[in-house]
Amino acid sequence: MVEETEDALNFNLDRSNLYLEESFTDLKVGSVKRFSPVKADGSPDKERHPVFVGQTSVYTPHGPLPIQNVIPAKDLPQAFKRFPEAMQASMEKLMEEAKKMREEKQPPIIQSPSSRIIMP
């Protein structure tokens, strides 16, 4: 993430938190990305664990909706196995957030004591 300072944006990479990104896909449902930790010289960092992220798209009447989530896994086979539940969890969270947004946008019903007219 780019950090803002008072005068300018900071585009310096955190060299203690580098990862090599690999993508695995079936070209149908989605993909699993493996982020393998590396040192600043590009050699593997055995002290940290890889991170797995699942990605897919759900097609809606308004176009594709990208979904992604971190997959709690120790290795690639486990990430593939846990992919469906990670995507389902992400989808459920997205649906809950959309529901909250719809509820927050609804104007309150105002009814004056002298009238029975309900105004939006």
Secondary structure, 3 states (H helix, E strand, C coil): CCEECCCCEECCCCCCCEEEEEEEECCCCEEEEEEEEECCCCCECCCCCCEEEEEEEEEECCEEEEEEEEECCCCHHHHHHHHHHHHHHHHHHHHHHHHHHHHHHCCCCEECCCCCCEEC
